[in-house]
Amino acid sequence: MIGPLVRRDVFPTARPLYATCDAGLEDLLAAEIRALGVTEVHPGHRGVGFMGDREVLWRANLCLRVANRVLVPLAEFDAADRDALYAGAAAVEWSDWFESKRTIVVDASCHASAIDHTAFASLVVKDAVCDHFRELEGRRPSVDKRRADVPINVRLDHDHCVISLDSSGSRLYRRGYRTEAGRAPLKETLAAAILMMSGWTPEQPLVDPMCGAGTFVLEAGMMARNIPPGLHRLGKRGEGFAFQNWSTHRAAAFERVVRALRDDIEDSLLQPIEGGDLDDQALELARRNAKRCGLADDVTLFRRPLGEAVPPEGAPAGVVVVNPPYGKRLRPGDLDGLYKALGYTLKRRFAGWTAHVLVGNEAPAHRIGLRPSGKIPLRNGPIDCTVLTFDLFAGRGPVDADAWDKHEGDRPARPRRDDRDDRPARPRRDDRDDRPRGDRPRGDRDDRPARPRRDDRDDRPRGDRPRRTTGTTGRAQRPARAGMTRTTARAATGQRGRGATTGTTARRGLGGTIATSGRGGTIGRSAARRPAAPGRPGRSAARRPAAQRSAAQGRPGRSAARRPTAQRPAAAGRPGRPAAGERATAAAIRTTGRAAAARDDQDDRPRGDRPRAAADDQDDRPRGDRPARPRRDDRDDRPPRPRRDDRDERPRRDDRDDRPRADRPRPPAGRTPGDKPPPRGRPANVVPPRKHRPKRDQDRED
């Protein structure tokens, strides 16, 4: 037989308590708890832990403005599986807190735990509570998910479980006075937190130009008159608190605490609190809420557009709080224009005040046009928001309220730059100095030498001028020759290297023309700059149209400048002239600046009709016995270039076979002839494929 239950006092002394809040409000909640006289306070993540007795628990539920609920922890243990969770919940003496006739509900949350299903965790704890009462009384409590008498909270975090009783019941933001809300209501706890973060005190006036249902205005009025927000939950029509349904509740002591709180309420406001809106329905809701809250005679509500919002009379400074639409739940026709009008009104109407604007992160807050002095991230339900703080100063120009009623209007004219007193007037174009640039006074630029005019340049020949180098390429550059002109010419280059361009520049000198290529290319040489071979004053084919080229000896004519010299055929006993000598001759002519043969000395006949130079007219002496070209070591600004015969890795030119290429014997396959070293980058016993070998003269003629 089951005997009578003996309940013990669960609050003989202070015990741990925990108040929850939204993220970012932990410091505000800790300050509120300290104001209740609690000394041991421990802020955490989205909540604050503290020590308190039964009366501290009552005052926390009645007076805290930013808390969501106040929990009483009962058990704390590890729960990695279902059995551990059930055993920990069954070890709690539930009968010491409430009776079996009360309805219960279990609210569970899981984070990084083996049990990750909240409904499953709630079911396990509910079974443990019901089994406890069935063993003691033979009956179990019922479950009511909507309005339970005793809500139970279960928190699983990394397989660690904390089971608590919720002493508040419904969330504390449900004050009890706002039974009617608008389309996008603001939570009372968030409104109170913004007022606390703004630094507003009852000794300052407060204005909300877009009050809606009046949440900011009513919360500020309750703070100014010291009205506890939880008092409106008491009475026959109020929701009350969950701790009133516990078997350990002391009703008489609780009534004494409530009377003491009512005695501390102020009779009136110290400074005016005003709100305005253009929506008649929202203003009517705000007036009914103010009447239920007991502030109908204290706060002032106006129907007026945003552009007509003004500070209270005789208030040079104060605080403006506003919660404009974000474009989520409320979508005005011109959201950008609304934020522009808000910035214009704050700047023109509330100079000397401080404004705090709660905006969504996706709202066009930049349209306000003011630089915020502070930003605080918050969450308004599921929406990420930011509280922007603006320190308002006096602006320029008249206030055009009628134009800004539509959120778009003509702004005051911007002063011209020449009308500003702090800047010197800029001279107009017709007042400028019309004298030539060289005749104008140089002003205060004494640290730069005067730039020489064109007629003051050096008239000496190019070869006699001192050389100068640039800081980027290191190549020698000389001033332009007197009388020299530069024109852009489209001339074909002799051999275009990598990155060469077809457009060249022709520079006409004293005796000839040099066609220089563009960036990265080679240099195409004209006949005037190239010495003619003995018996043939030839002209470069690259300087003649292709129509004037003719075929000779059954072979189509091709410009010699367009084909490497090493690949030119030897015809009529004339061996091909090496390309290296031709390039060296042209380079020597370009660098020394010598004059070429006159244009009238050239042979104007087509190339096929000119007499070809015989092989015996050429210099048959070995290359080492020919007159030496000017060596690079004669130049003062360049290091001497080593001669080719001083290089050990290459054979001397006088050791080479001087016979025509067609008369030389071909080396047998698989080895190199004599003691001649193999070409670089190729094994000695490998013969290059035929497609990579240059064509012999007889192959080309065939």
Phi, psi and omega per residue, in radians:
M1 nan 2.383 -3.117
I2 -1.451 2.185 -3.130
G3 -1.495 3.095 3.124
P4 -1.175 2.566 -3.130
L5 -1.408 2.423 3.087
V6 -1.970 1.951 -3.090
R7 -1.720 2.468 3.124
R8 -1.817 2.833 -3.139
D9 -1.370 2.162 -3.101
V10 -1.529 -0.168 3.126
F11 -2.145 1.004 3.078
P12 -1.200 -0.597 3.075
T13 -2.414 -3.036 3.107
A14 -1.178 2.521 -3.134
R15 -2.372 2.872 -3.116
P16 -1.156 2.411 3.063
L17 -2.275 2.812 -3.105
Y18 -2.554 2.172 3.115
A19 -1.898 2.252 -3.131
T20 -1.683 2.752 3.139
C21 -2.732 3.066 3.070
D22 -1.322 2.763 -3.139
A23 -1.102 2.362 3.139
G24 1.652 -0.108 -3.101
L25 -1.918 0.240 -3.070
E26 -1.106 -0.708 -3.106
D27 -1.193 -0.665 3.096
L28 -1.119 -0.731 3.133
L29 -1.157 -0.694 3.108
A30 -1.085 -0.671 3.104
A31 -1.143 -0.662 3.108
E32 -1.143 -0.711 -3.131
I33 -1.158 -0.685 3.090
R34 -1.108 -0.578 3.111
A35 -1.145 -0.320 3.085
L36 -1.409 -0.070 -3.127
G37 1.719 0.160 3.138
V38 -1.497 2.330 -3.101
T39 -1.761 -0.562 -3.091
E40 -1.687 1.723 -3.066
V41 -2.220 2.358 -3.094
H42 -2.316 1.686 3.096
P43 -1.163 2.484 3.119
G44 -2.338 -2.696 3.121
H45 -1.561 2.013 3.136
R46 0.991 0.672 3.089
G47 3.031 2.958 -3.119
V48 -2.394 2.242 3.052
G49 -1.666 2.530 -3.131
F50 -2.742 2.905 3.122
M51 -1.865 2.387 -3.136
G52 -2.903 2.791 3.094
D53 -1.682 -2.857 -3.074
R54 -1.124 -0.724 -3.113
E55 -1.202 -0.632 3.064
V56 -1.110 -0.655 3.092
L57 -1.090 -0.733 3.128
W58 -1.136 -0.832 -3.101
R59 -1.142 -0.587 3.116
A60 -1.105 -0.714 3.123
N61 -1.247 -0.512 -3.083
L62 -1.505 -0.560 -2.923
C63 -1.944 -0.378 -3.081
L64 -1.224 2.287 -3.053
R65 -1.746 -0.388 -3.097
V66 -1.968 0.017 3.141
A67 -1.440 2.594 3.074
N68 -1.598 -0.708 3.098
R69 -2.848 2.858 3.129
V70 -2.092 2.125 -3.071
L71 -1.861 2.616 3.060
V72 -2.040 1.795 -3.134
P73 -1.142 2.373 -3.139
L74 -1.947 -0.635 -3.085
A75 -2.624 2.637 3.138
E76 -2.531 2.142 -3.040
F77 -2.797 2.975 3.087
D78 -1.552 2.373 -3.114
A79 -2.424 1.587 3.135
A80 -1.572 -0.249 3.134
D81 -2.566 -3.049 -3.071
R82 -1.197 -0.722 -3.110
D83 -1.120 -0.728 3.134
A84 -1.151 -0.666 3.115
L85 -1.162 -0.741 3.131
Y86 -1.151 -0.737 -3.124
A87 -1.128 -0.699 3.122
G88 -1.169 -0.673 3.119
A89 -1.256 -0.607 -3.140
A90 -1.243 -0.357 -3.134
A91 -1.344 -0.165 -3.127
V92 -1.403 2.410 3.081
E93 -1.454 1.448 -3.094
W94 -1.180 -0.506 -3.111
S95 -1.193 -0.286 3.078
D96 -1.325 -0.227 -3.040
W97 -1.890 -0.709 -3.121
F98 -2.613 2.966 -3.094
E99 -1.695 2.863 -3.104
S100 -1.258 -0.290 3.128
K101 -1.352 -0.176 3.114
R102 -1.406 2.597 3.058
T103 -1.527 2.603 -3.082
I104 -2.232 2.858 2.986
V105 -2.664 2.471 -3.107
V106 -1.957 2.143 3.099
D107 -1.907 2.015 -3.057
A108 -2.030 2.634 3.027
S109 -2.436 2.446 -3.085
C110 -2.222 2.454 3.115
H111 -2.571 2.079 3.067
A112 0.904 0.832 -3.120
S113 -2.234 2.830 3.095
A114 -1.135 -0.661 3.028
I115 -1.536 1.797 -3.051
D116 -1.963 0.166 3.124
H117 -1.883 2.009 -3.060
T118 -1.143 -0.661 3.136
A119 -1.139 -0.647 3.112
F120 -1.174 -0.745 3.117
A121 -1.111 -0.686 3.103
S122 -1.118 -0.688 -3.124
L123 -1.166 -0.689 -3.137
V124 -1.141 -0.763 -3.138
V125 -1.199 -0.667 3.089
K126 -1.071 -0.713 3.099
D127 -1.102 -0.673 3.134
A128 -1.156 -0.695 3.128
V129 -1.174 -0.771 -3.124
C130 -1.172 -0.701 3.102
D131 -1.117 -0.575 3.115
H132 -1.111 -0.826 -3.129
F133 -1.277 -0.531 3.109
R134 -1.158 -0.619 3.107
E135 -1.265 -0.560 -3.091
L136 -1.521 -0.799 -3.013
E137 -1.987 -0.208 -3.119
G138 1.472 0.074 3.080
R139 -2.476 2.828 -3.048
R140 -2.145 2.710 3.084
P141 -1.308 2.688 3.106
S142 -1.520 2.888 -3.131
V143 -1.941 2.269 3.083
D144 -2.294 1.889 -3.058
K145 -1.373 -0.242 -3.071
R146 -1.687 -0.930 -3.098
R147 -2.400 1.282 -3.128
A148 -1.386 2.650 3.099
D149 -1.298 -0.655 -3.067
V150 -2.226 1.710 3.032
P151 -1.413 2.406 -3.135
I152 -2.024 2.362 -3.113
N153 -1.953 2.308 3.116
V154 -2.171 2.218 -3.115
R155 -2.172 2.032 3.087
L156 -1.924 2.110 -3.126
D157 -2.436 1.958 -3.118
H158 0.954 0.850 3.098
D159 1.107 0.336 3.076
H160 -1.994 2.201 -3.011
C161 -1.941 2.408 3.024
V162 -2.230 2.122 3.122
I163 -1.871 2.233 -3.066
S164 -2.363 2.764 2.962
L165 -1.696 2.344 3.110
D166 -1.529 1.928 -3.100
S167 -1.418 -0.195 -3.055
S168 -1.603 -0.570 -3.030
G169 1.489 -2.061 3.037
S170 -1.217 2.796 -3.066
R171 -1.053 2.562 -3.047
L172 -1.254 -0.224 3.067
Y173 -1.231 -0.241 3.033
R174 -1.429 1.514 -3.033
R175 -1.158 -0.671 -3.080
G176 1.991 -0.338 -3.141
Y177 -1.597 -0.409 -3.091
R178 -1.739 1.380 3.083
T179 -1.403 -0.255 3.096
E180 -2.167 2.370 -3.110
A181 -2.296 2.813 3.121
G182 -1.412 -2.874 -3.097
R183 -1.313 -0.517 -3.139
A184 -2.349 1.278 -3.062
P185 -1.281 2.659 3.069
L186 -1.773 2.341 3.141
K187 -1.087 2.455 -3.122
E188 -1.120 -0.629 3.131
T189 -1.138 -0.657 3.123
L190 -1.235 -0.669 3.094
A191 -1.107 -0.734 3.107
A192 -1.142 -0.659 3.125
A193 -1.132 -0.709 3.133
I194 -1.140 -0.677 3.091
L195 -1.115 -0.677 3.108
M196 -1.195 -0.720 -3.131
M197 -1.210 -0.451 -3.136
S198 -1.250 -0.279 -3.091
G199 1.416 0.207 3.137
W200 -1.218 2.470 3.082
T201 -2.232 2.771 3.137
P202 -1.050 -0.260 3.112
E203 -1.421 0.034 -3.136
Q204 -2.052 2.502 3.040
P205 -1.265 2.711 -3.104
L206 -2.408 2.429 -3.116
V207 -2.346 2.371 2.999
D208 -2.134 1.760 -3.077
P209 -1.272 -0.189 3.096
M210 -2.324 1.192 -2.920
C211 -1.359 -0.455 -3.098
G212 1.070 -2.161 3.123
A213 -1.383 0.014 2.997
G214 1.508 0.521 -3.097
T215 -1.146 -0.841 3.129
F216 -1.074 -0.754 -3.059
V217 -1.158 -0.772 -3.092
L218 -1.247 -0.676 3.087
E219 -1.131 -0.675 3.092
A220 -1.163 -0.668 3.099
G221 -1.130 -0.679 3.101
M222 -1.165 -0.657 3.098
M223 -1.194 -0.670 -3.118
A224 -1.182 -0.611 -3.132
R225 -1.664 0.047 3.095
N226 1.079 0.760 3.095
I227 -1.580 2.086 3.088
P228 -1.094 2.318 -3.082
P229 -1.181 -0.389 -3.108
G230 -1.471 -0.101 -3.120
L231 -1.153 -0.528 -3.089
H232 -1.305 -0.136 3.087
R233 -1.525 -0.151 -3.131
L234 -1.564 2.896 -3.132
G235 1.740 -3.115 -3.065
K236 -1.208 -0.599 -3.092
R237 -1.601 -0.117 -3.118
G238 -1.486 2.820 3.127
E239 -1.331 -0.467 -3.095
G240 1.299 -2.888 -3.128
F241 -2.220 2.711 -3.105
A242 -1.199 -0.505 -3.109
F243 -1.179 -0.298 3.090
Q244 -1.239 -0.296 3.113
N245 -1.649 0.001 3.118
W246 -1.350 2.658 3.112
S247 -1.274 -0.294 3.141
T248 -1.630 0.112 -3.079
H249 -1.240 2.409 3.086
R250 -1.905 1.701 -3.022
A251 -1.152 -0.723 -3.095
A252 -1.143 -0.778 3.118
A253 -1.139 -0.596 3.112
F254 -1.170 -0.672 3.117
E255 -1.133 -0.627 3.089
R256 -1.112 -0.700 3.103
V257 -1.132 -0.692 -3.134
V258 -1.146 -0.739 3.134
R259 -1.121 -0.657 3.117
A260 -1.141 -0.638 3.110
L261 -1.215 -0.654 3.120
R262 -1.162 -0.583 -3.134
D263 -1.198 -0.380 -3.113
D264 -1.525 0.025 -3.120
I265 -1.301 2.380 3.111
E266 -1.340 2.699 -3.077
D267 -1.426 -0.556 -3.059
S268 -2.638 3.050 3.131
L269 -1.536 2.621 3.069
L270 -1.471 -0.595 3.139
Q271 -2.333 2.668 -3.099
P272 -1.184 2.557 3.051
I273 -2.194 2.083 -3.021
E274 -2.213 2.642 3.068
G275 -2.450 2.604 3.140
G276 -2.494 2.659 3.105
D277 -2.823 2.786 3.139
L278 -1.674 -0.194 -3.105
D279 -1.592 2.056 -3.131
D280 -1.154 -0.665 -3.124
Q281 -1.144 -0.733 3.114
A282 -1.142 -0.654 3.130
L283 -1.183 -0.616 3.108
E284 -1.151 -0.690 3.057
L285 -1.083 -0.722 -3.136
A286 -1.113 -0.665 -3.139
R287 -1.194 -0.700 3.113
R288 -1.174 -0.684 3.091
N289 -1.121 -0.674 3.113
A290 -1.147 -0.587 3.113
K291 -1.202 -0.749 3.105
R292 -1.164 -0.510 -3.122
C293 -1.440 -0.215 -3.113
G294 1.470 0.355 -3.113
L295 -2.077 0.373 -3.086
A296 -1.101 -0.570 -3.112
D297 -1.642 0.002 -3.052
D298 -1.831 -0.833 -3.110
V299 -1.576 2.673 -3.122
T300 -2.034 2.256 -3.125
L301 -2.093 2.250 -3.109
F302 -2.066 2.574 2.921
R303 -1.706 1.877 -3.112
R304 -2.781 2.598 3.100
P305 -1.239 2.940 -3.090
L306 -1.099 -0.641 -3.089
G307 -1.204 -0.274 -3.135
E308 -1.759 0.103 3.129
A309 -1.171 2.269 -3.121
V310 -2.359 2.741 3.077
P311 -1.210 2.801 3.030
P312 -1.049 2.638 -3.089
E313 -1.119 2.268 3.111
G314 1.386 0.338 -3.141
A315 -2.009 1.673 -3.114
P316 -1.272 -0.347 -3.104
A317 -2.561 2.704 -3.140
G318 3.087 -2.800 -3.079
V319 -2.214 2.348 3.038
V320 -1.954 2.218 3.048
V321 -2.150 2.385 -3.077
V322 -2.647 2.510 3.107
N323 -2.176 1.464 -3.111
P324 -1.283 2.854 3.094
P325 -1.087 2.587 3.135
Y326 -1.719 -0.195 -3.024
G327 1.584 0.165 3.118
K328 -1.708 -1.284 -3.131
R329 -1.497 -0.669 3.048
L330 -1.877 2.228 -3.091
R331 -2.241 1.531 3.081
P332 -1.179 2.835 -3.082
G333 -1.099 -0.699 -3.106
D334 -2.213 1.522 -3.105
L335 -1.203 -0.691 3.109
D336 -1.092 -0.756 3.119
G337 -1.133 -0.575 3.103
L338 -1.124 -0.756 3.128
Y339 -1.224 -0.573 3.044
K340 -1.107 -0.763 3.132
A341 -1.122 -0.634 3.102
L342 -1.105 -0.809 3.109
G343 -1.102 -0.684 3.131
Y344 -1.137 -0.744 -3.126
T345 -1.145 -0.754 3.131
L346 -1.099 -0.706 -3.077
K347 -1.252 -0.732 -3.028
R348 -1.512 -0.560 -3.004
R349 -1.720 -0.545 -2.973
F350 -2.053 0.783 3.079
A351 -1.148 2.323 -3.088
G352 1.626 -0.137 3.126
W353 -1.669 3.070 3.043
T354 -2.122 2.258 -3.090
A355 -1.952 2.460 3.077
H356 -2.230 2.029 -3.029
V357 -2.054 2.177 3.069
L358 -1.635 1.960 -3.075
V359 -2.167 2.591 3.003
G360 -1.289 2.661 -3.091
N361 -1.174 -0.354 3.103
E362 -1.721 0.010 3.112
A363 -1.358 2.660 3.136
P364 -1.333 1.130 -3.104
A365 -1.147 -0.409 -3.139
H366 -1.186 -0.303 3.119
R367 -1.250 -0.223 3.079
I368 -1.086 -0.571 3.056
G369 1.397 0.212 3.129
L370 -2.084 2.621 3.132
R371 -1.544 2.073 -3.126
P372 -1.276 2.508 3.069
S373 -1.633 -0.151 3.110
G374 -2.795 2.618 3.111
K375 -2.394 2.275 3.129
I376 -2.230 2.035 3.121
P377 -1.347 2.370 3.108
L378 -2.488 3.087 3.053
R379 -2.249 2.227 3.036
N380 -1.789 1.513 -3.016
G381 1.215 -2.170 3.125
P382 -1.537 0.034 -3.027
I383 -1.745 2.247 3.039
D384 -1.334 2.211 -3.065
C385 -2.284 2.995 3.102
T386 -2.512 2.383 3.043
V387 -1.626 1.980 3.125
L388 -1.679 2.291 3.122
T389 -1.891 2.260 -3.134
F390 -2.156 2.204 2.990
D391 -1.603 1.925 -2.972
L392 -1.562 2.385 3.101
F393 -2.195 2.919 -3.125
A394 -1.161 2.394 3.129
G395 -1.847 3.103 -3.141
R396 -1.745 2.728 2.998
G397 1.581 2.767 3.127
P398 -1.309 2.851 3.119
V399 -1.627 2.123 3.127
D400 -1.927 1.438 -3.037
A401 -1.225 -0.652 -3.097
D402 -1.099 -0.660 -3.129
A403 -1.219 -0.554 -3.075
W404 -1.574 0.027 3.040
D405 -1.135 -0.526 3.122
K406 -1.597 0.178 3.120
H407 1.200 0.063 3.049
E408 -2.490 2.338 3.133
G409 -2.811 3.051 3.127
D410 -1.452 2.097 3.123
R411 -1.341 2.759 3.079
P412 -1.026 2.575 -3.096
A413 -1.083 2.429 -3.140
R414 -1.432 2.292 -3.117
P415 -1.122 2.514 3.108
R416 -1.227 2.734 -3.064
R417 -1.121 -0.601 -3.100
D418 -1.357 -0.137 3.092
D419 -1.633 -0.018 -3.135
R420 -1.462 2.338 -3.045
D421 -1.339 -0.423 -3.032
D422 -1.538 0.014 3.132
R423 -2.234 2.469 3.106
P424 -1.228 2.579 -3.133
A425 -1.179 2.433 3.134
R426 -1.467 2.259 -3.103
P427 -1.123 2.453 3.102
R428 -1.303 2.861 -3.023
R429 -1.149 -0.591 -3.107
D430 -1.309 -0.194 3.106
D431 -1.645 0.061 -3.082
R432 -1.400 2.873 -3.097
D433 -1.264 2.119 -3.112
D434 -1.618 -0.006 3.125
R435 -1.193 2.723 3.086
P436 -0.979 2.698 -3.056
R437 -1.094 -0.594 -3.130
G438 -1.262 -0.394 -3.120
D439 -1.612 -0.095 -3.129
R440 -1.363 2.598 3.057
P441 -1.171 2.459 -3.062
R442 -1.333 -0.104 3.080
G443 1.319 -2.384 -3.055
D444 -1.653 0.179 -3.111
R445 -1.493 1.345 3.141
D446 -1.542 -0.213 -3.050
D447 -1.540 -0.017 3.140
R448 -2.026 2.362 3.102
P449 -1.267 2.658 3.136
A450 -1.164 2.442 -3.128
R451 -1.372 2.245 -3.094
P452 -1.176 2.433 3.077
R453 -1.303 2.936 -3.017
R454 -1.128 -0.616 -3.122
D455 -1.347 -0.140 3.109
D456 -1.669 0.157 -3.074
R457 -1.380 2.907 -3.079
D458 -1.216 2.162 -3.131
D459 -1.654 0.036 3.134
R460 -1.181 2.715 3.095
P461 -1.009 2.768 -3.044
R462 -1.102 -0.627 -3.116
G463 -1.245 -0.384 -3.100
D464 -1.598 -0.115 -3.107
R465 -1.405 2.643 3.064
P466 -1.176 2.490 -3.113
R467 -1.426 2.643 3.076
R468 -2.382 2.670 -3.101
T469 -2.123 2.702 3.083
T470 -1.640 2.853 -3.113
G471 -1.513 -0.095 -3.070
T472 -1.831 -0.913 -3.075
T473 -1.700 -0.411 -3.111
G474 1.382 -0.005 -3.132
R475 -1.411 2.615 -3.103
A476 -1.264 2.415 3.071
Q477 -2.324 2.441 3.131
R478 -2.103 2.717 3.073
P479 -1.102 2.779 -3.139
A480 -1.207 2.574 3.123
R481 -1.262 2.522 3.122
A482 -1.034 2.287 3.116
G483 1.460 -0.037 -3.100
M484 -1.373 2.455 3.092
T485 -2.057 2.658 3.115
R486 -2.083 2.142 3.111
T487 -2.242 2.630 3.120
T488 -1.543 2.199 -3.099
A489 -2.226 2.577 3.026
R490 -1.725 1.625 -3.134
A491 -2.117 2.475 3.117
A492 -1.275 2.385 3.121
T493 -1.481 2.778 -3.128
G494 -1.149 -0.969 3.094
Q495 -2.447 2.075 -3.123
R496 -1.556 2.127 3.095
G497 -1.459 -2.943 -3.136
R498 -1.182 2.210 -3.135
G499 1.447 0.213 -3.096
A500 -1.297 2.678 3.102
T501 -2.035 2.698 -3.116
T502 -1.458 -0.426 3.119
G503 -1.330 2.233 -3.131
T504 -2.171 2.983 3.134
T505 -2.093 2.185 3.139
A506 -1.683 2.161 3.103
R507 -1.966 2.039 -3.109
R508 -1.589 2.127 -3.116
G509 -1.821 -2.646 -3.099
L510 -1.333 -0.552 -3.066
G511 -2.295 0.003 -3.115
G512 -2.957 -2.953 -3.087
T513 -2.259 2.377 3.094
I514 -2.047 2.170 3.113
A515 -1.731 1.916 -3.118
T516 -1.736 2.478 -3.085
S517 -1.473 3.095 3.101
G518 -1.379 -2.825 -3.044
R519 -1.211 2.209 3.067
G520 1.470 -0.030 -3.089
G521 -1.717 3.141 3.060
T522 -1.724 -3.039 -2.989
I523 -1.983 2.171 3.044
G524 -1.533 2.282 -3.011
R525 -1.866 2.405 3.075
S526 -1.552 2.908 -3.112
A527 -1.185 -0.474 -3.127
A528 -1.171 -0.441 -3.122
R529 -1.735 -0.062 -3.111
R530 -1.917 2.220 3.124
P531 -1.204 2.444 -3.117
A532 -1.345 2.610 3.090
A533 -1.251 2.738 -3.137
P534 -1.002 2.201 3.110
G535 1.437 -0.004 -3.133
R536 -2.518 1.653 3.068
P537 -1.324 1.322 -3.017
G538 -1.351 2.868 3.092
R539 -2.170 2.492 -3.063
S540 -1.088 2.339 3.105
A541 -1.206 -0.404 3.124
A542 -1.197 -0.303 3.139
R543 -1.663 -0.012 3.130
R544 -1.970 2.616 3.046
P545 -1.071 2.682 -3.137
A546 -1.159 -0.413 -3.129
A547 -1.160 -0.404 -3.128
Q548 -1.536 -0.048 3.126
R549 -1.457 2.391 -3.086
S550 -2.173 2.890 3.132
A551 -1.577 2.540 3.132
A552 -2.312 2.281 3.087
Q553 1.015 0.740 3.066
G554 1.294 0.186 -3.129
R555 -2.078 2.242 -3.136
P556 -1.024 2.413 -3.132
G557 -1.173 2.414 3.112
R558 -2.441 2.427 -3.093
S559 -1.125 2.271 3.125
A560 -1.163 -0.496 -3.138
A561 -1.299 -0.300 -3.140
R562 -1.614 -0.023 -3.087
R563 -2.303 2.382 3.101
P564 -0.994 2.474 -3.075
T565 -1.126 -0.543 -3.115
A566 -1.150 -0.369 -3.128
Q567 -1.703 0.052 3.127
R568 -1.333 2.412 -3.115
P569 -1.305 2.675 3.033
A570 -1.641 2.055 -3.112
A571 -2.206 2.542 3.091
A572 0.966 0.738 3.070
G573 1.267 0.301 -3.116
R574 -1.897 1.794 3.137
P575 -1.171 2.640 -3.140
G576 -1.129 2.362 3.133
R577 -1.382 2.343 -3.089
P578 -1.138 2.495 -3.122
A579 -1.198 -0.503 -3.088
A580 -1.128 -0.692 3.129
G581 -1.169 -0.667 3.130
E582 -1.152 -0.740 3.128
R583 -1.182 -0.654 3.130
A584 -1.136 -0.697 3.130
T585 -1.114 -0.773 3.136
A586 -1.139 -0.672 3.129
A587 -1.146 -0.656 3.116
A588 -1.145 -0.661 3.132
I589 -1.156 -0.711 -3.100
R590 -1.198 -0.726 -3.049
T591 -1.305 -0.598 -3.111
T592 -1.518 -0.314 3.095
G593 1.275 0.497 3.129
R594 -1.273 2.676 3.117
A595 -1.371 2.482 3.110
A596 -1.596 3.105 3.112
A597 -1.136 2.599 -3.121
A598 -1.144 2.623 -3.098
R599 -1.126 -0.533 -3.097
D600 -1.312 -0.186 3.103
D601 -1.526 -0.011 -3.078
Q602 -1.490 2.757 3.130
D603 -1.546 2.042 -3.095
D604 -1.551 -0.015 3.131
R605 -1.213 2.718 3.069
P606 -1.006 2.776 -3.037
R607 -1.135 -0.596 -3.136
G608 -1.225 -0.408 -3.111
D609 -1.599 -0.112 -3.130
R610 -1.369 2.563 3.083
P611 -1.212 2.314 -3.125
R612 -1.421 2.491 -3.138
A613 -1.261 2.334 3.128
A614 -1.303 2.770 -3.115
A615 -1.190 -0.501 -3.115
D616 -1.353 -0.182 3.082
D617 -1.403 -0.186 -3.104
Q618 -1.515 2.851 -3.121
D619 -1.352 1.897 -3.099
D620 -1.560 -0.012 3.139
R621 -1.170 2.624 3.063
P622 -1.003 2.725 -3.063
R623 -1.083 -0.553 3.138
G624 -1.233 -0.376 -3.118
D625 -1.623 -0.086 3.128
R626 -1.282 2.778 3.118
P627 -0.997 2.376 -3.097
A628 -1.253 2.378 3.038
R629 -1.331 2.793 -3.133
P630 -1.050 2.207 -3.099
R631 -1.381 2.687 -3.106
R632 -1.234 -0.339 -3.109
D633 -1.319 -0.091 3.053
D634 -1.362 -0.175 3.128
R635 -1.546 2.333 -3.017
D636 -1.293 -0.516 -2.980
D637 -1.694 0.052 -3.133
R638 -2.200 2.556 3.103
P639 -1.225 2.638 3.141
P640 -1.110 2.451 -3.138
R641 -1.582 2.250 -3.116
P642 -1.157 2.466 3.115
R643 -1.232 2.681 -3.049
R644 -1.163 -0.544 -3.099
D645 -1.320 -0.142 3.109
D646 -1.555 -0.055 -3.129
R647 -1.545 2.195 -3.048
D648 -1.318 -0.476 -3.003
E649 -1.449 -0.071 3.131
R650 -2.132 2.580 3.100
P651 -1.269 2.686 3.096
R652 -1.239 2.614 -3.097
R653 -1.157 -0.556 -3.098
D654 -1.291 -0.167 3.097
D655 -1.588 -0.023 -3.070
R656 -1.452 2.825 3.123
D657 -1.363 2.073 -3.103
D658 -1.522 -0.044 3.124
R659 -1.216 2.708 3.073
P660 -0.983 2.720 -3.072
R661 -1.109 -0.575 -3.114
A662 -1.227 -0.485 -3.095
D663 -1.540 -0.102 -3.124
R664 -1.379 2.515 3.110
P665 -1.272 2.458 3.112
R666 -1.379 2.397 3.118
P667 -1.240 2.546 3.097
P668 -1.146 2.688 -3.105
A669 -1.188 2.443 3.041
G670 1.682 -0.158 3.120
R671 -2.658 2.918 -3.128
T672 -1.739 2.615 -3.103
P673 -1.277 2.363 3.016
G674 1.026 -2.491 3.130
D675 -1.771 0.357 3.135
K676 -1.225 2.225 -3.102
P677 -1.187 2.619 3.131
P678 -1.194 2.750 3.090
P679 -1.082 2.720 -3.111
R680 -1.190 2.534 3.059
G681 1.327 0.172 -3.113
R682 -2.392 2.350 3.101
P683 -1.051 2.694 -3.052
A684 -1.216 -0.484 -3.053
N685 -1.731 0.279 -3.110
V686 -2.033 2.203 3.090
V687 -1.656 2.276 -3.095
P688 -1.053 2.627 3.089
P689 -1.018 2.750 -3.056
R690 -1.164 -0.565 -3.088
K691 -1.217 -0.287 3.109
H692 -1.661 -0.175 -3.133
R693 -1.483 2.485 3.106
P694 -1.150 2.565 -3.136
K695 -1.224 2.428 3.060
R696 -1.352 2.895 -3.058
D697 -1.091 -0.724 -3.116
Q698 -1.201 -0.559 3.091
D699 -1.164 -0.705 -3.140
R700 -1.162 -0.714 -3.132
E701 -1.201 -0.588 3.091
D702 -1.178 nan nan
